[in-house]
Amino acid sequence: MRSVISFPDRGHWGNRNYRGNCSGHVQKSLIEQYQPRLFVDICEGGGTSKDVCAEMGIEYVGLDLRHGQDYTRDDILNQLTRPADMVFSHPAYHTAILYSGNMWGEADPRDHSRCETYEEFLEKSRVMLSNQREATKEGGIYTSLIGDIRKNGEFYSPQADFIRMMPRNELKSVTIKMQHNTWSGSKSYNKMKHPYIDHEYLLIFERTAKTLIQVSWDKALELKREIAQTWRTLIRLVMMKLGEASLAKIYKEVELLAGPKLASNPSWKAKVRQTLQMHHNNVQRGVWAA
Ligand SMILES: C[S@@+](CC[C@H](N)C(=O)[O-])C[C@H]1O[C@@H](n2cnc3c(N)ncnc32)[C@H](O)[C@@H]1O
């Protein structure tokens, strides 16, 4: 398997008329690469994984909300006889294609494609990925196929958010998959201001022994570090501009750069002083230099 994959012919697996279906070559490549014994697809859709696994003689479990299994509420592991070697997800790309009330049944509020906001979509995605991870055996693979979205002038890249959500050391590959034969691809895009989206991502993670609590703890630490770095960058930019300046001038410039957001942080002046002390030179009382 390579980090760029392209299958102009989706192959004979699954229902090609199920909107948003993927090429079975994706699952086939994953199986050839990792040789799983138990493969689980938690968004089975038109049954692409089911057909690939049947053809390759791989034990398979397929779940989908259309059959009543909701990965945001139902524990995946509970629905298996043992932790899986590979757990695959191919969720809705936010609201790009509606599933319940469109591809099957009545509109269902549990449907991942019916999230009202992108934040809700991400929150459900985090549960999906964690649930997927918990159902994967130690050393096994959990993987997700997801694309970028451009809607009402906004660009969203869930793959970047998915990567941020999961343990850094478990990410093993970000594979680019070229998209072919999409409905939107048949339109004319001559007048588009920004490039047309022609690819999606296959994110591959390898599960370690870390518990969910450890994973959440590590993520909280990462966030703390990121906040500290944001302050460091902000003060660095201010000092770049001012060169040498009094604390009062530095506060003023920080306020200008950070804007109204600062008001929500009552201890921001202390944070500025702390960052100056750690990374800049105190040339005389109350005066700092880059
Ligand atoms: C992009 S499609 C998967 C297509 C599939 N890979 C194929 O080749 O046909 C996403 C699927 O996720 C299902 N789904 C949406 N919300 C879900 C949820 N909360 N739990 C489980 N499945 C969900 C939809 O019913 C839909 O079948």
The ligand as a Gaussian input file, in Angstrom:
#p B3LYP/6-31G(d) Opt

LIG

0 1
 C      -20.440000       7.245000       3.890000
 S      -21.642000       6.043000       4.329000
 C      -20.716000       4.535000       4.312000
 C      -20.645000       3.964000       2.919000
 C      -19.968000       2.614000       2.827000
 N      -18.550000       2.704000       3.099000
 C      -20.200000       2.023000       1.460000
 O      -19.214000       1.762000       0.732000
 O      -21.351000       1.828000       1.064000
 C      -21.893000       6.384000       6.052000
 C      -22.856000       5.471000       6.769000
 O      -22.885000       5.855000       8.158000
 C      -24.169000       5.550000       8.660000
 N      -24.381000       6.302000       9.919000
 C      -24.760000       7.590000      10.101000
 N      -24.831000       7.894000      11.400000
 C      -24.470000       6.775000      12.086000
 C      -24.360000       6.468000      13.473000
 N      -24.607000       7.387000      14.433000
 N      -23.995000       5.203000      13.824000
 C      -23.743000       4.271000      12.863000
 N      -23.832000       4.501000      11.525000
 C      -24.188000       5.751000      11.138000
 C      -25.115000       5.922000       7.527000
 O      -26.327000       5.217000       7.636000
 C      -24.298000       5.517000       6.298000
 O      -24.683000       4.245000       5.843000

